[in-house]
Amino acid sequence: MAVENISKNKSSSYREFEKLLNEDFKDRKLKENQIIKAVVTEITKNFVVVDCKAKMEGMIPVEEFKNDDELKKLKVGSEIDVYLERIESMRSGEIIISREKARRMKAWKKMEKVFETQEELTGYITGKVKGGYICTVDGLPTFMPASQIDVRPLKRADHLINVPIKVVATRIDKSRGNVCTSRRAVLEKSKNAEISEILKNLKEGDIVEDAKVKATTDWGIFLDIHGVDALIHVSDLSYGRVKKPSDLVTIGQKLKVKITKIDSKTNRVSASIKALTEDPYENIEKKYEIGKIYDGECTKLMDYGVFVKLEEGIEGLIHNSELSWKNKNIQPSKVLSSSQKIKVKIVSIDKSAKRISLSYRETLDNPWNELKDAVGTEVKVKIKNLTDKAIFAELESGLTGMLHYKELSYSESIDELKKYKKNDTLKVKIIEIKDEKIKLSLRALEKDPFDWFRDNSRKVGDVITTRVHEVLKSGVKVSIDKDKRLIVNIKKSDLAKESADARPEVFTRGNALDAKIVELDTTARKIKLSVKAAQIDEEKSLVAKFGQGATKSGATLKGIFEKALGVKKSKKKKK
């Protein structure tokens, strides 16, 4: 009985203690998903034990303290922030906590704040990833692009691993948990502050005696002016043409320069050597006169012409059209070469634009002078090129003339071009010289077939006898002269008075046809013939001579015409 009473009293005491403990636990108002204060009670090999004022102590893996060497500073009694993830049981008091998450949450809050102010933070490069590095800031891993680790690209960044560095946040996206940081921005800010201080002692127009050459490129020279980077563009090195800046200076060399521009926003400084020397174009009109010939040196060959140096700092351009009398569009390399010494003639001077136009061909003998009275003369030419409509041939003087296909023969057929090939030698006549263009003719050496009309006193209205040269679907081609050089087309509709008889297929090569000249222009070389018109005239003549009775005889006018034309009657097939 006594034992039972003791057990009952003991159970009652436990229940009372548990009740008081639970009430105390509730009073502490611990809530999940928030940062709470905790006191370190024990540090073991694997865990840091803390008192969160719960029923049970919390245990945090030591790995969560190693990122920033916090474990070395930690001792029993230290107060730290931890993240309360969840309470497993109010009855048992078991809790899940994290030091890393607490640090990360605080870091996020801090990161959001400093992102707006661009306050500098301390971070550690803890790893390398594709495109950059992992930079841990207050336990929060951030991404640092490779371009942002230094002011100049680094092949390796091993010397920065786990070393405290100053960074700023350049981008933040809490929804995705992404933060980008930059060390370069901090370095540039510091550098710019130094440069800004130095630039206070420099101004545009200042002359610096000891500018040091740092590097050279194809487009300029980089200088160090009292700790500030400056650039001399290639155009500011000299009034003359500079092929390569490295030909003028060496690394480490000290130069005398003039400050031409200071951009306080970008801290960029531009300098010039050219500005310290006199502009050779200042008195150009006293040195050079338009129309006179001077010595020069070819400095650069371009597709459009050749640059020639007259003196240091003064260059002129020979356009392609001024290189040769023979070819206005010749390639410069076919006439001149780089560094070649030549004589040139001043064509024009534009002092404000610093441009001089030169002529090389004006210093040479002009072959065009020999052709002043050459129109109508016969010359020998050599075919240099053939196009789809013309032949280009070279005269003995070296000049080029054009022989159009219509000037090959009086037939004016484009097929005449097929008779010729490159390097063929021809004897032609010059028929026109205008604007440095020569027109040639081969047919001009022959007798004009149209002279047949003048020689035979033929005119519009005359009926002439022709011979069928070629039968076409659209009509026939006939030759007028015995040499068969004068070929004229007679349309199908002009082959007979009756449309049923106007059939080209009934004719053969060599058939004689009497046709009337209905149109003749020897100047324009136009002629029109008509068999139909000749038949109509003949019918009128017969009617006038024999009257209507002529048609009552056994022979009809149609039969008379067919016989006269040599056309055989076609026999109708019996069905």
VEXDREN-2710 file (C-alpha; in Angstrom, 1 decimal):
% VEXDREN-2710
k/r/px/py/pz
1/MET/0.0/0.0/0.0
2/ALA/2.8/2.3/0.9
3/VAL/4.6/1.4/-2.3
4/GLU/1.5/2.2/-4.3
5/ASN/1.2/5.6/-2.6
6/ILE/4.9/6.3/-3.4
7/SER/4.4/5.4/-7.1
8/LYS/1.3/7.5/-7.4
9/ASN/3.1/10.5/-5.8
10/LYS/6.1/10.0/-8.2
11/SER/3.8/9.9/-11.3
12/SER/2.0/12.9/-10.2
13/SER/5.3/14.8/-9.7
14/TYR/6.4/13.9/-13.3
15/ARG/3.2/15.1/-14.7
16/GLU/3.3/18.3/-12.9
17/PHE/7.0/18.9/-14.0
18/GLU/6.1/18.1/-17.6
19/LYS/3.2/20.5/-17.4
20/LEU/5.4/23.3/-16.1
21/LEU/8.0/22.6/-18.8
22/ASN/5.5/22.7/-21.6
23/GLU/4.1/25.9/-20.3
24/ASP/7.6/27.3/-20.1
25/PHE/8.3/26.1/-23.7
26/LYS/5.2/27.8/-25.0
27/ASP/6.1/31.0/-23.2
28/ARG/9.4/31.1/-25.2
29/LYS/7.3/31.4/-28.4
30/LEU/9.6/29.3/-30.6
31/LYS/8.4/29.4/-34.2
32/GLU/9.6/27.5/-37.3
33/ASN/11.3/29.1/-40.3
34/GLN/12.9/31.9/-38.4
35/ILE/16.3/32.9/-37.0
36/ILE/16.8/32.5/-33.2
37/LYS/19.6/33.0/-30.7
38/ALA/21.5/30.0/-29.4
39/VAL/24.3/29.5/-26.9
40/VAL/27.1/27.0/-27.6
41/THR/27.2/24.4/-24.8
42/GLU/29.6/21.9/-26.3
43/ILE/32.0/21.5/-29.3
44/THR/32.7/17.9/-30.4
45/LYS/34.5/16.4/-33.3
46/ASN/31.5/16.3/-35.5
47/PHE/28.9/18.6/-34.0
48/VAL/28.4/21.9/-32.3
49/VAL/25.8/21.6/-29.5
50/VAL/23.7/24.7/-28.7
51/ASP/21.0/25.6/-26.3
52/CYS/18.0/27.2/-28.0
53/LYS/16.0/27.3/-24.8
54/ALA/14.0/24.3/-26.0
55/LYS/13.4/21.1/-24.1
56/MET/16.4/19.5/-26.0
57/GLU/19.7/21.0/-27.2
58/GLY/20.3/21.3/-30.9
59/MET/23.1/19.8/-32.8
60/ILE/24.8/21.4/-35.8
61/PRO/27.4/19.7/-38.1
62/VAL/30.8/21.3/-37.8
63/GLU/31.0/21.6/-41.7
64/GLU/28.5/24.5/-41.4
65/PHE/31.2/26.5/-39.6
66/LYS/34.1/25.9/-41.8
67/ASN/33.5/28.3/-44.8
68/ASP/34.8/31.4/-43.1
69/ASP/36.9/29.8/-40.3
70/GLU/34.2/30.5/-37.7
71/LEU/34.9/27.2/-36.0
72/LYS/38.3/28.4/-34.9
73/LYS/36.8/31.4/-33.1
74/LEU/33.9/29.4/-31.6
75/LYS/33.9/28.5/-27.9
76/VAL/31.5/27.3/-25.2
77/GLY/29.2/30.2/-24.2
78/SER/29.4/31.9/-27.6
79/GLU/26.0/33.2/-28.8
80/ILE/25.2/32.5/-32.4
81/ASP/22.3/32.8/-34.8
82/VAL/20.7/29.6/-36.0
83/TYR/17.8/28.9/-38.3
84/LEU/14.9/26.9/-36.8
85/GLU/13.7/24.7/-39.6
86/ARG/11.1/22.7/-37.7
87/ILE/10.0/21.4/-34.2
88/GLU/9.7/17.7/-34.4
89/SER/7.6/17.4/-31.2
90/MET/6.4/19.8/-28.6
91/ARG/6.3/16.9/-26.2
92/SER/9.9/15.8/-26.6
93/GLY/11.3/19.3/-27.5
94/GLU/13.3/17.9/-30.4
95/ILE/14.2/20.6/-33.0
96/ILE/16.0/20.8/-36.4
97/ILE/18.3/23.8/-36.7
98/SER/21.0/25.1/-39.2
99/ARG/23.8/27.6/-38.8
100/GLU/24.4/27.7/-42.6
101/LYS/20.8/28.6/-43.4
102/ALA/20.8/31.3/-40.7
103/ARG/24.0/32.8/-42.2
104/ARG/22.5/32.6/-45.7
105/MET/19.2/34.3/-44.8
106/LYS/21.1/37.1/-43.0
107/ALA/23.4/37.3/-46.1
108/TRP/20.4/37.7/-48.4
109/LYS/18.9/40.5/-46.3
110/LYS/22.3/42.2/-46.3
111/MET/22.8/41.5/-50.0
112/GLU/19.5/43.1/-50.9
113/LYS/20.4/46.2/-48.9
114/VAL/24.0/46.6/-50.2
115/PHE/22.9/46.0/-53.8
116/GLU/21.1/49.3/-53.8
117/THR/24.0/51.2/-52.2
118/GLN/26.8/49.2/-54.0
119/GLU/28.5/48.8/-50.7
120/GLU/31.7/46.6/-50.8
121/LEU/31.5/43.2/-49.3
122/THR/34.1/40.6/-48.3
123/GLY/34.0/37.4/-50.2
124/TYR/36.0/34.2/-50.8
125/ILE/36.6/32.4/-54.1
126/THR/35.7/28.9/-53.2
127/GLY/35.4/27.1/-56.5
128/LYS/35.5/27.3/-60.3
129/VAL/32.5/26.7/-62.6
130/LYS/31.8/27.1/-66.3
131/GLY/32.2/30.7/-67.2
132/GLY/33.5/31.9/-63.9
133/TYR/33.9/31.3/-60.2
134/ILE/31.9/30.7/-57.0
135/CYS/32.4/33.6/-54.6
136/THR/31.0/33.0/-51.1
137/VAL/29.9/36.1/-49.2
138/ASP/28.8/35.6/-45.6
139/GLY/28.0/32.0/-46.3
140/LEU/26.0/32.9/-49.4
141/PRO/27.4/31.4/-52.7
142/THR/27.4/33.9/-55.6
143/PHE/28.5/33.7/-59.2
144/MET/31.4/35.8/-60.4
145/PRO/31.9/35.8/-64.2
146/ALA/35.5/35.2/-65.3
147/SER/35.6/38.7/-66.8
148/GLN/34.8/40.2/-63.4
149/ILE/37.6/38.7/-61.4
150/ASP/40.2/41.3/-62.5
151/VAL/40.5/44.4/-64.7
152/ARG/42.4/42.3/-67.2
153/PRO/41.5/38.7/-68.1
154/LEU/43.2/36.1/-65.9
155/LYS/44.1/32.6/-67.2
156/ARG/44.4/31.3/-63.7
157/ALA/43.0/32.6/-60.4
158/ASP/44.5/30.1/-58.0
159/HIS/46.2/32.9/-56.0
160/LEU/42.7/34.2/-55.0
161/ILE/41.2/30.9/-53.8
162/ASN/40.0/31.2/-50.1
163/VAL/41.6/34.6/-49.9
164/PRO/39.4/37.5/-48.6
165/ILE/38.6/39.9/-51.5
166/LYS/36.4/42.9/-51.8
167/VAL/33.4/42.6/-54.2
168/VAL/30.1/44.3/-55.0
169/ALA/26.8/42.8/-56.1
170/THR/26.0/43.4/-59.7
171/ARG/22.8/41.4/-60.0
172/ILE/20.4/39.8/-57.6
173/ASP/17.4/37.5/-58.2
174/LYS/16.0/36.2/-54.9
175/SER/13.2/34.2/-56.6
176/ARG/15.9/32.1/-58.3
177/GLY/18.4/32.4/-55.6
178/ASN/21.0/34.0/-57.9
179/VAL/23.5/36.7/-57.1
180/CYS/26.3/37.9/-59.3
181/THR/29.3/39.7/-57.9
182/SER/32.3/41.5/-59.2
183/ARG/35.8/42.1/-58.0
184/ARG/36.7/44.1/-61.1
185/ALA/34.2/46.8/-60.3
186/VAL/35.9/47.4/-56.9
187/LEU/39.4/47.5/-58.5
188/GLU/38.2/49.9/-61.3
189/LYS/36.5/52.1/-58.8
190/SER/39.7/52.3/-56.7
191/LYS/41.8/52.8/-59.9
192/ASN/39.4/55.5/-61.2
193/ALA/39.7/57.3/-57.8
194/GLU/43.5/57.3/-58.1
195/ILE/43.3/58.5/-61.8
196/SER/40.8/61.2/-60.9
197/GLU/43.2/62.6/-58.4
198/ILE/46.0/62.5/-60.9
199/LEU/43.9/64.1/-63.6
200/LYS/43.4/67.1/-61.3
201/ASN/47.0/68.1/-62.1
202/LEU/46.6/67.6/-65.9
203/LYS/44.6/69.7/-68.4
204/GLU/44.1/69.7/-72.2
205/GLY/47.0/71.5/-73.9
206/ASP/49.6/70.5/-71.4
207/ILE/52.9/69.3/-72.8
208/VAL/54.4/66.2/-71.1
209/GLU/58.1/65.5/-71.5
210/ASP/58.3/62.0/-70.0
211/ALA/55.3/60.0/-71.3
212/LYS/56.4/56.4/-71.2
213/VAL/55.5/53.9/-74.0
214/LYS/53.5/50.9/-72.5
215/ALA/52.4/49.1/-75.6
216/THR/51.9/49.5/-79.4
217/THR/49.1/48.4/-81.7
218/ASP/48.4/48.8/-85.4
219/TRP/46.1/51.7/-84.6
220/GLY/48.1/53.6/-81.9
221/ILE/50.5/53.8/-78.9
222/PHE/49.5/53.4/-75.2
223/LEU/51.4/55.6/-72.8
224/ASP/51.8/56.0/-69.1
225/ILE/51.5/59.6/-68.0
226/HIS/52.2/59.9/-64.3
227/GLY/50.2/56.7/-63.6
228/VAL/47.4/57.4/-66.1
229/ASP/46.9/55.5/-69.3
230/ALA/46.8/57.6/-72.4
231/LEU/46.5/56.8/-76.1
232/ILE/48.1/58.4/-79.2
233/HIS/46.1/57.4/-82.2
234/VAL/48.0/56.5/-85.3
235/SER/46.6/59.6/-87.0
236/ASP/48.2/61.8/-84.3
237/LEU/51.7/60.3/-84.6
238/SER/52.7/62.3/-87.7
239/TYR/51.4/64.4/-90.5
240/GLY/52.8/61.7/-92.8
241/ARG/51.6/58.2/-93.3
242/VAL/52.6/55.7/-90.6
243/LYS/52.6/52.1/-91.6
244/LYS/53.3/50.6/-88.2
245/PRO/53.5/52.6/-84.9
246/SER/56.1/50.0/-83.7
247/ASP/58.5/51.2/-86.3
248/LEU/58.6/54.6/-84.6
249/VAL/58.9/53.8/-80.9
250/THR/60.0/51.0/-78.5
251/ILE/58.4/49.8/-75.2
252/GLY/59.7/51.9/-72.3
253/GLN/60.7/54.8/-74.5
254/LYS/59.9/58.3/-73.2
255/LEU/58.2/60.7/-75.5
256/LYS/57.3/64.4/-75.6
257/VAL/53.5/64.6/-76.2
258/LYS/50.7/67.1/-76.0
259/ILE/47.5/66.4/-74.1
260/THR/44.7/66.9/-76.6
261/LYS/41.6/65.5/-74.7
262/ILE/40.6/64.5/-71.2
263/ASP/37.3/62.7/-70.7
264/SER/36.6/63.1/-67.0
265/LYS/33.6/60.7/-67.1
266/THR/35.7/57.8/-68.5
267/ASN/39.1/59.0/-67.3
268/ARG/40.4/58.6/-70.8
269/VAL/43.3/60.7/-72.0
270/SER/44.3/61.4/-75.6
271/ALA/47.7/62.7/-76.6
272/SER/49.5/63.7/-79.8
273/ILE/53.0/64.0/-81.1
274/LYS/51.8/65.6/-84.4
275/ALA/50.4/68.5/-82.5
276/LEU/53.9/69.5/-81.5
277/THR/55.0/70.0/-85.1
278/GLU/54.1/72.5/-87.8
279/ASP/51.3/71.5/-90.2
280/PRO/52.9/71.1/-93.6
281/TYR/49.6/72.1/-95.3
282/GLU/49.7/75.5/-93.7
283/ASN/51.7/77.0/-96.6
284/ILE/50.9/74.4/-99.2
285/GLU/50.1/76.9/-101.9
286/LYS/53.6/78.3/-101.7
287/LYS/55.2/74.9/-102.1
288/TYR/53.1/73.3/-104.8
289/GLU/51.4/74.7/-107.9
290/ILE/48.5/73.2/-109.8
291/GLY/49.6/72.0/-113.3
292/LYS/53.2/71.6/-112.4
293/ILE/55.2/68.3/-112.2
294/TYR/57.0/67.1/-109.0
295/ASP/58.9/64.1/-107.8
296/GLY/57.1/61.7/-105.5
297/GLU/57.3/58.2/-103.9
298/CYS/54.5/55.6/-104.0
299/THR/53.5/54.8/-100.4
300/LYS/50.4/52.7/-100.7
301/LEU/48.5/51.0/-103.5
302/MET/44.7/50.7/-103.2
303/ASP/42.0/49.3/-105.4
304/TYR/41.0/52.9/-106.4
305/GLY/44.4/54.4/-106.8
306/VAL/47.9/55.1/-105.5
307/PHE/49.0/57.4/-102.6
308/VAL/52.2/59.3/-103.4
309/LYS/54.4/61.1/-100.8
310/LEU/55.6/64.5/-102.1
311/GLU/57.4/65.3/-98.8
312/GLU/57.1/64.3/-95.1
313/GLY/53.5/64.9/-94.1
314/ILE/52.2/65.7/-97.6
315/GLU/50.6/63.0/-99.7
316/GLY/48.5/63.0/-102.8
317/LEU/46.3/60.5/-104.6
318/ILE/46.5/59.2/-108.2
319/HIS/43.1/58.0/-109.1
320/ASN/42.9/54.9/-111.3
321/SER/41.7/57.1/-114.2
322/GLU/44.9/59.1/-114.0
323/LEU/47.3/56.2/-114.1
324/SER/47.2/55.3/-117.8
325/TRP/46.2/56.8/-121.1
326/LYS/45.3/53.4/-122.4
327/ASN/42.9/52.2/-119.6
328/LYS/40.9/54.4/-117.3
329/ASN/40.1/51.6/-114.9
330/ILE/43.4/49.8/-114.8
331/GLN/44.6/48.1/-111.6
332/PRO/47.3/50.2/-109.9
333/SER/49.6/47.2/-109.4
334/LYS/49.8/46.8/-113.2
335/VAL/51.3/50.3/-113.5
336/LEU/53.2/51.2/-110.3
337/SER/54.7/49.5/-107.3
338/SER/55.1/50.5/-103.6
339/SER/58.2/52.7/-102.9
340/GLN/58.6/53.4/-106.6
341/LYS/60.0/56.9/-107.4
342/ILE/57.8/58.7/-110.0
343/LYS/57.0/62.1/-111.4
344/VAL/53.4/63.4/-110.9
345/LYS/51.4/66.4/-112.0
346/ILE/49.3/68.4/-109.5
347/VAL/45.7/68.3/-110.6
348/SER/44.0/70.0/-107.6
349/ILE/44.7/71.0/-104.0
350/ASP/42.0/71.1/-101.2
351/LYS/43.8/72.8/-98.3
352/SER/40.9/72.5/-95.9
353/ALA/40.4/68.8/-96.5
354/LYS/44.2/68.3/-96.9
355/ARG/43.7/66.5/-100.2
356/ILE/45.9/66.6/-103.3
357/SER/44.8/65.0/-106.6
358/LEU/47.7/63.9/-108.8
359/SER/48.1/62.5/-112.3
360/TYR/50.7/60.1/-113.5
361/ARG/49.6/59.8/-117.1
362/GLU/50.0/63.5/-117.6
363/THR/53.7/63.0/-117.2
364/LEU/53.7/60.5/-120.0
365/ASP/53.4/60.8/-123.8
366/ASN/49.7/61.1/-124.8
367/PRO/48.9/58.5/-127.5
368/TRP/45.6/60.3/-128.1
369/ASN/47.4/63.1/-129.7
370/GLU/48.4/60.8/-132.5
371/LEU/44.8/60.0/-133.3
372/LYS/43.5/63.6/-133.8
373/ASP/43.0/63.1/-137.5
374/ALA/42.7/59.3/-137.4
375/VAL/38.9/59.0/-138.1
376/GLY/38.5/57.2/-141.4
377/THR/42.0/55.6/-141.5
378/GLU/42.7/51.9/-141.7
379/VAL/44.6/50.3/-138.7
380/LYS/45.7/46.9/-137.6
381/VAL/44.3/45.7/-134.2
382/LYS/44.7/42.7/-132.0
383/ILE/41.6/41.2/-130.2
384/LYS/42.1/41.5/-126.4
385/ASN/38.6/40.6/-125.3
386/LEU/35.2/39.5/-126.6
387/THR/31.8/40.2/-124.9
388/ASP/28.4/39.0/-125.9
389/LYS/27.9/42.1/-128.2
390/ALA/31.3/43.5/-129.0
391/ILE/35.0/43.0/-129.6
392/PHE/37.7/45.0/-127.8
393/ALA/40.8/45.3/-129.8
394/GLU/44.2/47.0/-129.1
395/LEU/45.7/49.4/-131.5
396/GLU/49.5/49.6/-132.2
397/SER/49.6/52.7/-129.9
398/GLY/48.3/50.6/-127.0
399/LEU/44.9/52.2/-126.9
400/THR/41.8/50.1/-127.0
401/GLY/38.9/50.4/-129.4
402/MET/35.5/48.8/-129.6
403/LEU/34.2/46.8/-132.5
404/HIS/30.4/46.4/-132.2
405/TYR/28.9/43.3/-133.7
406/LYS/26.8/45.5/-136.1
407/GLU/30.1/46.8/-137.5
408/LEU/31.5/43.4/-138.3
409/SER/29.4/43.0/-141.5
410/TYR/26.5/44.6/-143.3
411/SER/24.3/41.7/-142.3
412/GLU/24.4/43.1/-138.7
413/SER/24.1/39.6/-137.4
414/ILE/25.3/38.9/-133.8
415/ASP/26.4/35.5/-135.1
416/GLU/29.3/37.2/-136.8
417/LEU/31.0/37.3/-133.4
418/LYS/31.5/33.6/-133.5
419/LYS/34.0/33.9/-136.3
420/TYR/36.6/35.6/-134.1
421/LYS/38.7/34.7/-131.1
422/LYS/41.1/36.3/-128.7
423/ASN/44.5/37.4/-130.2
424/ASP/43.2/37.4/-133.7
425/THR/44.6/40.3/-135.8
426/LEU/42.2/42.4/-137.9
427/LYS/42.4/45.2/-140.3
428/VAL/39.7/47.8/-139.4
429/LYS/38.7/51.4/-140.0
430/ILE/38.4/54.0/-137.2
431/ILE/34.9/55.5/-137.6
432/GLU/34.7/57.6/-134.4
433/ILE/36.9/59.1/-131.6
434/LYS/35.0/60.8/-128.8
435/ASP/35.7/61.2/-125.0
436/GLU/38.8/59.0/-125.2
437/LYS/36.7/56.2/-126.8
438/ILE/37.5/54.7/-130.2
439/LYS/34.8/53.0/-132.4
440/LEU/36.1/50.6/-135.0
441/SER/34.4/49.0/-138.0
442/LEU/35.2/46.0/-140.2
443/ARG/32.3/46.4/-142.6
444/ALA/33.4/50.0/-143.4
445/LEU/36.2/48.5/-145.4
446/GLU/33.7/46.7/-147.7
447/LYS/31.3/48.1/-150.3
448/ASP/27.9/48.9/-148.9
449/PRO/25.3/46.5/-150.3
450/PHE/22.8/49.3/-150.3
451/ASP/24.9/51.0/-153.0
452/TRP/23.1/48.4/-155.3
453/PHE/20.0/50.7/-155.2
454/ARG/22.0/53.7/-156.2
455/ASP/24.0/51.8/-158.8
456/ASN/20.8/50.4/-160.4
457/SER/18.8/53.6/-159.9
458/ARG/16.2/51.7/-157.9
459/LYS/13.5/53.6/-155.9
460/VAL/10.2/53.1/-154.1
461/GLY/7.6/51.6/-156.4
462/ASP/10.0/49.6/-158.6
463/VAL/9.5/45.9/-159.0
464/ILE/12.7/43.9/-158.7
465/THR/13.6/40.2/-159.1
466/THR/14.9/38.5/-156.0
467/ARG/16.0/35.0/-155.0
468/VAL/14.8/33.0/-152.1
469/HIS/17.6/32.8/-149.6
470/GLU/15.9/31.1/-146.6
471/VAL/12.4/29.8/-145.9
472/LEU/10.9/30.7/-142.5
473/LYS/7.5/30.1/-140.8
474/SER/7.0/33.8/-140.7
475/GLY/7.9/34.4/-144.3
476/VAL/11.0/34.2/-146.6
477/LYS/14.4/35.8/-146.7
478/VAL/15.4/36.9/-150.2
479/SER/18.7/38.2/-151.7
480/ILE/18.6/41.2/-153.9
481/ASP/22.2/41.5/-155.2
482/LYS/24.1/38.8/-157.0
483/ASP/26.7/38.5/-154.2
484/LYS/23.9/37.7/-151.8
485/ARG/25.1/40.3/-149.3
486/LEU/21.8/42.3/-149.2
487/ILE/19.3/40.0/-147.5
488/VAL/15.7/41.3/-146.9
489/ASN/12.8/39.6/-145.1
490/ILE/9.4/39.4/-146.8
491/LYS/6.6/38.7/-144.3
492/LYS/4.1/35.9/-144.9
493/SER/1.3/38.4/-145.4
494/ASP/3.2/40.0/-148.2
495/LEU/3.9/36.8/-150.2
496/ALA/0.6/36.8/-152.2
497/LYS/-2.5/38.8/-152.9
498/GLU/-4.7/36.0/-151.7
499/SER/-4.1/35.0/-148.1
500/ALA/-4.7/31.3/-149.0
501/ASP/-1.7/31.5/-151.3
502/ALA/0.6/33.2/-148.9
503/ARG/2.4/30.0/-147.7
504/PRO/6.2/30.1/-147.2
505/GLU/6.4/26.3/-147.4
506/VAL/5.7/26.3/-151.2
507/PHE/9.0/28.1/-151.8
508/THR/12.5/26.7/-151.9
509/ARG/15.9/28.2/-151.9
510/GLY/16.8/29.8/-155.2
511/ASN/13.2/30.5/-156.3
512/ALA/12.8/33.7/-158.2
513/LEU/10.3/36.2/-156.8
514/ASP/9.2/39.6/-158.2
515/ALA/8.7/42.0/-155.4
516/LYS/7.8/45.7/-155.2
517/ILE/9.9/48.2/-153.2
518/VAL/7.3/49.7/-150.8
519/GLU/9.8/51.4/-148.4
520/LEU/13.5/52.4/-148.9
521/ASP/15.8/54.4/-146.6
522/THR/19.5/53.9/-147.4
523/THR/20.6/56.1/-144.6
524/ALA/18.7/54.2/-141.9
525/ARG/19.3/51.0/-143.9
526/LYS/15.7/50.1/-144.1
527/ILE/14.0/48.3/-147.0
528/LYS/10.6/46.7/-147.3
529/LEU/9.6/44.4/-150.2
530/SER/6.1/43.0/-151.1
531/VAL/5.2/40.3/-153.6
532/LYS/1.5/41.1/-152.9
533/ALA/1.9/44.7/-153.9
534/ALA/3.7/43.6/-157.1
535/GLN/0.8/41.2/-157.9
536/ILE/-1.8/43.9/-157.3
537/ASP/0.0/46.3/-159.6
538/GLU/0.3/43.7/-162.3
539/GLU/-3.4/42.8/-162.0
540/LYS/-4.3/46.5/-162.4
541/SER/-2.1/46.7/-165.4
542/LEU/-3.7/43.6/-167.1
543/VAL/-7.2/44.8/-166.4
544/ALA/-6.3/48.2/-167.9
545/LYS/-4.7/46.6/-171.0
546/PHE/-7.2/43.8/-171.7
547/GLY/-10.3/44.8/-169.9
548/GLN/-12.7/42.5/-168.1
549/GLY/-12.6/40.0/-171.0
550/ALA/-9.2/39.0/-170.0
551/THR/-10.6/37.0/-167.1
552/LYS/-13.1/35.1/-169.4
553/SER/-10.4/33.4/-171.3
554/GLY/-9.1/30.0/-170.2
555/ALA/-6.4/31.4/-168.0
556/THR/-7.1/33.4/-164.8
557/LEU/-5.0/36.2/-163.4
558/LYS/-4.1/33.8/-160.5
559/GLY/-2.8/31.3/-162.9
560/ILE/-0.9/34.0/-164.7
561/PHE/0.8/35.0/-161.5
562/GLU/1.5/31.5/-160.4
563/LYS/3.2/30.8/-163.7
564/ALA/5.1/34.0/-163.5
565/LEU/6.3/33.2/-160.0
566/GLY/7.2/29.6/-160.8
567/VAL/4.7/28.2/-158.3
568/LYS/3.3/24.8/-159.1
569/LYS/-0.3/24.0/-158.7
570/SER/-1.0/21.7/-155.8
571/LYS/-3.1/18.7/-156.7
572/LYS/-6.0/18.1/-154.3
573/LYS/-6.1/14.6/-152.9
574/LYS/-9.3/12.7/-153.5
575/LYS/-11.0/11.8/-150.3
END
